[in-house]
Amino acid sequence: MEKLIEMKIFITSQLALLILSFWIHCLPVGAQNNSLPELPFHLTAAPWHESELEKTAFLDAIASTCRVVARHQDSSGAIIDPYLDREHQYATPYFAFAVGVLLEAGKGEGLQEAGILAMEHSTADFAAGSKSIPDEHGEFFISPLSHALELYRPHISPETYESWERRMQTPLERVMQNFDGRINNWRTYAMKGEWSRAKLGLVDRDQAVEFIETAWHELSQRVRIVNDKWNLYQDWSSDPQSLAVEAVGRGNLIGLVMEGYDGPSAGEMKAAIRRGTQTSLLLQAPDGQAPANGRTDNHIFNDVLYQLAFESLAEDALARGDSLLAGQYRRAANLAFRSILRWQREDKPWEGSFFITKNHFEPGLRVGYQPASQWGNYTGATIQHLAEAWMSRQSTISEQPAPTEIGGYALETDGKFGAFFANAGGLQVVANLRGASIPKYNLSWTPLGVIRFSKAGWDARLGPSDGEHDLKAGTQYVMRTGSGDTLDTYRRLSGVTFGPEWVERDHWVRIADLAANYQAVPEIHFVHPLLVKFTLHYSYVTGRGGPYFKQHFTITPDLVVSRLSSPQSLPYGLTVPLLENDGRPLQTGMNETMVYTGFPLEGDRQYFISLNKDIRIDSNAEAIRSTYGWLKPLRFESKEPSVDLMVYPKSPENPEADELLSSFSWTEDGFSTLLATVKEKTYIGQTSAGGEGKELDLNGDGTADVSFDAVCQFVLQLESQRIIRAEADRQVTMTYQGKDYTLMASRPLRLPVATE
């Protein structure tokens, strides 16, 4: 298998120099002239293996969830939300479609009758018009019900099929409430749905094209995605924009294009969704999660939307002959699917279904929910998009390491989103450069500061992550606990992110709470697949001014080193959000120099380790309930010129944190630990080494072990302290152990096995 993978890399690697042509070719008219970061490397920092995930796993997740949903179906066929005690939005048609896909795959045992009843109910509501459609969500009914017709055809009578078909011909203006309004992502549901109906002969093709083209040009859909810096979809429903909702709008446009839309704007749409989806490869977390910021973030279906987009674009890339890109998309899709399995429920009677948001709290507590977040509709969204992903995966595609596993980039989104992503060797840091100062549903969904550390093969729930915070700190809330009429009162405080905290008017304030006054500006210093260095500059942007901070980050495949400083004389510290409970208590600990949190079963832990000799850790702040769960804000303070901290995502096989700290030492141009030696432009670790230059001393004896005939960026994979694979960003001659090797640009070379 390994030889086969390497042969495929060899065959496709000549495409590497042409990768950027895909990134920037066919830019839509009006798109800004920005080029995505060059990604010339294929080798990963740690050993990499294909996931060997078969798409039948999608069916298992769909079926187990559908069986739970079916228990909440009433005699009319409607899916009744157990927390609302009524049918809500699109839960029923999404269930009907998912069951239809199971029947198509031969996996719908015991669900056929429920699926048919749901189709009968939903098509009748559709035919009766928007007032009969739950919550007037007619746009969401069109595509799933249209496609479900053929899925159910073998299981129903011709008369029933003809009845459903007539119902699905109901004119769009009767189905859509506020026909000329709803021009954000809701409009994309109607665009996708009308083309589905036109393809199936349910509506006039010319009328469908006219509707789609009007929506694209006149009703703002074009400018939302074409004018974005990276062709991400701007919903315009919050400030900053939501990266979670972005995946909805772009996802529907992907569905429209991949169903073969051939109207006048098809080419421009295709170019936009291709570039936007390739951008999202860089935004995906190495553990498979979709990016977290904006309303509806950290919902399970966000990851499924990413999965579906990657599945669709994998097929598209393969059809265009780009097997490397297709393999990256297939890998990213598998990462996204595996991500959601962490939130599959085990408690009866919900066993096999999914939580709505990424925690294990009882759904009745609505932790991390927005008003639209309900059990019925978002469970429906999960199975609907999983079913679409199953249908989209048509080809056998060999996985290639996803960009989020390789690293070597630092990307700032369009200012409307205000986010920053940096990744070295599969360890990603995400920061919100702007926070939300204008409430959405009385909450801010985007706190200012660093919100995520994630690592390939490690559980990024350990954070930190904060998907929401209250702009009215200290407000009392009362809510149901989900157990009868029992009420629970709690205090939701302000926000928390990994960032500066300081004294103002005798009170400590956190950067996460000052979205109206502060912003972060990134400065990128060095980018390589094994080493990324950047600084976040926090500055006051309104009013009288305030303290200025700079936070320098060094990202390696093993850990992150942060140095926070301010030129002004004031008491300050670094806020560290520690996840204490995600609906289940985590294992947490603290001593004089470090704090940690971890999951008992999985074994992963997150350590925040002080690198200062003078250090005080303050733990007096109250815990804050975020999307993931209860975050304890801890403050690291030091009398030294900067607050220096090591963020260590530890897997069970990694060294203990105290060993790592004991081994840490600053050097003239970097630092050294038992895991790696980091210099200005080089990294030498346990399984990989590389950087920028003409030579590298791998064993630290003062003599170069490997050299190149020209300055280049290079990655070396190591095994038992010897080089087994090498890759460079340009053609060079590499000398190693007395032998010369020609490295072609962006083409990994496997070195021969040494013989005694």
Residue, then its C-alpha position, 0 to 999 in steps of 0.5 A: m500500500e505504501k509503495l502504491i501511495e508513493m507511486k501515485i504521489f510520484i505520478t501526480s506530483q508534476l501537477a504540484l507546480l500547477i496547483l496555484s493555477f487552480w487556486i487563482h485560475c478563472l477568477p470571477v469578474g470582480a474578485q479581488n486579486n489575491s493568491l492563496p498561500e503556496l502549498p508546494f509540499h506533500l510530506t507530513a510532520a508525523p507518519w501518515h496513513e489513509s483512513e480506509l473509511e468506507k462510505t457505508a459508515f455514513l449510512d450507519a450514522i444516518a440509519s441510527t439517527c433516523r430510527v431515533v427520529a422516527r420515534h417522534q413521528d405522529s400519525s400524520g407523518a410529521i416529525i414532532d420536535p420533542y422539546l418544542d412539542r410541534e413540527h419545526q421547520y424542515a425536520t420532516p422533509y429532511f427525514a423523508f429524504a434521508v430514509g429515501v437514501l437508506l432505501e436506495a442503499g438497501k439499509g432502510e430496514g424498518l423505516q420505509e413506512a415512516g419515510i413514505l408517511a413523511m413524504e406524504h405529509s411534506t408534499a401535501d404541505f408543499a402543495a398547500g403553500s407557504k402558510s401550510i409549511p412549518d415556520e414558512h420554510g418552503e425554500f428548504f423543502i424543494s431540493p430534498l423532496s424533489h430528489a426523494l421522488e425517484l428514491y421512493r418510486p420503487h416503494i410506492s404505487p404509481e398513483t402515489y408517485e403521480s400525486w407527489e409529482r403533481r404536488m412538487q410542481t407547485p409554483l415557487e411564489r406559492v411556496m416561498q414566503n416573502f418572495d422578494g425578501r429572504i435574500n441571504n443564504w435562504r435564497t440559495y436553498a431556493m436556487k438549488g431547489e428550483w434547478s433540481r425541479a427543472k432537471l427532473g422536469l417538475v418546473d419549466r427550465d427557462q423559468a428556473v434559470e431566470f429565477i436563478e440568474t435574477a437571484w445571482h445578479e439582482l438579489s445579491q448572491r453574486v456579490r456575496i461570494v464573488n467579491d469576497k477576498w477568497n470567495l467565501y460566502q458572506d451571509w450579511s447577517s452578523d458582523p463579523q460574518s459567520l464562517a458557520v453560515e458561510a458553509v451553508g450559502r456556499g454549500n447550496l451553490i456547490g449543489l446547484v453547480m454540481e447538479g449541472y447548472d448551465g445558465p449564463s452565470a454557471g462558469e462564474m459560479k463554478a469558479a467561485i465555489r471552486r476557489g472558496t472550497q479550496t480556501s476552506l481546506l485551509l480553514q478546516a481544523p486538523d481534527g476535522q472540525a469546521p472553523a469556529n466563529g459566528r452564529t451557529d458555530n460549533h454545531i454538528f451539522n457544520d462539519v457535515l456541511y464541510q464534508l459534503a462540500f469536500e465530497s462534491l469537489a473531490e469528484d469535480a477535481l477527479a473529473r478534471g484530472d487532478s488526482l492530487l487535489a481530489g485525494q486531498y478533498r477525499r481526506a478532508a471529507n473523511l476527517a470531517f465525518r470522523s469529527i462528528l462521531r465524537w458527539q454521537r449519543e450513547d444514552k437511551p433512548w437517543e442512542g445513535s443520534f447526535f447532539i446538536t452542538k459540540n458538547h454533551f449537555e442535555p439538549g434541553l439546556r440549549v448550550g451553544y444554541q441560537p434561536a433557530s437551533q432545535w432538535g428537530n431541524y438540526t438533527g434533520a440537517t445532519i442526516q440530510h447532508l450526510a445522505e447527500a454526501w453518500m450520494s455525492r461520493q461516486s468514485t474510488i479516490s485514494e486519499q492524500p494528506a489534507p492541507t490542514e495535516i501538512g501545514g505551512y500557511a498563514l491566512e487572513t480571511d476577508g475583513k468581513f470575517g476577520a479571522f486568522f489561521a496559521n498551521a505548522g505540521g498539522l498544528q493549527v492556531v485560529a484567532n478572531l481579529r475582530g469581535a462582535s460588538i453588535p449583538k445577534y440574538n442578544l449574544s456576541w458569537t465572535p469573541l476577539g482573541v485566539i479561540r482554537f488550538s488543534k492538532a492532527g490526531w488530537d482532540a481540539r475540544l480541549g481548546p480553548s474555544d468560545g463560540e459566544h459571549d454575553l454583552k450584558a455581563g452578569t445578566q441572570y437567566v432562567m431556563r428549563t433543565g429538560s427534566g420536567d418543570t424544574l428550573d435552573t438559574y445560572r449567571r452567564l458572564s462575559g467572554v474568554t479567549f486566549g489573549p491579554e488581560w489587564v487592569e483598568r480602573d482597578h478591575w481586570v478586563r479581558i480582550a474578549d470583552l472589548a470588541a467595540n474598542y479593540q482589534a488584532v492585526p497579524e504580522i507574519h514572520f516565517v512560514h514553513p510546513l514545520l514552523v510558522k511564526f507570527t505576531l498578533h498586535y492588539s490595539y485600541v481603535t476608538g475613543r481615548g486609546g488604551p494599552y497596546f499588546k503584541q503576542h508572538f507565536t511560534i507554531t511547531p508540529d508539537l507545541v506552540v510558544s506564546r510571548l505576550s508583552s506590552p511597552q506600557s507600564l501596567p499590570y497585565g497577564l495572559t488569559v487561559p481558558l480551561l475547559e472544565n466540563d462539556g456536559r461531563p466533568l473533565q480531568t483538570g489540574m494546576n500547580e505553580t507553573m502549569v494547568y491542564t485539562g483532559f478527557p479521561l477516556e480518550g487520554d488527550r490533554q491540553y497543557f498550558i505551561s509557564l516559561n517564566k521563572d517568576i509566575r503567578i496563576d490566578s484562578n479566582a474568575e468565575a467559569i463561563r459557559s461557552t459553546y463547548g462547555w464551562l471554561k475557567p478563565l485563568r490568568f498567568e502573570s509575571k514581573e518579567p518583561s513578557v508572559d511566556l507560555m507553552v501550549y502543549p497538546k499532549s497525546p497519550e504517547n507523548p512525554e509528560a508535561d513536567e519532562l517537557l518543561s524540564s527539557f525546555s531552554w531558550t537559545e540565541d535564535g529559538f528554543s530546545t525541548l526533548l521533542a524538538t530544536v527550533k531555530e530562526k528558520t529550522y525545526i528538528g523533531q522526532t519524525s521530521a525536520g526541515g526549514e529554509g537554508k542550504e544545510l542542516d545539522l540533525n544531531g547537533d554535533g556542529t557538523a551539517d548532516v544534509s546539504f543542498d546546492a541552493v537555498c531552498q525550503f525543504v522537509l525531511q521525514l525521519e525514522s530512527q534518526r535517519i532521513i527516509r523521505a525528502e522534499a524541496d520547494r524547487q529543484v536542488t541536489m541534496t547531499y546526505q551520507g556521502k550520496d547526492y540525490t536530485l530533488m525535483a520541485s514539490r516531488p517527494l523522494r524516498l531514500p533507499v534503505a541503508t544496508e549494512 
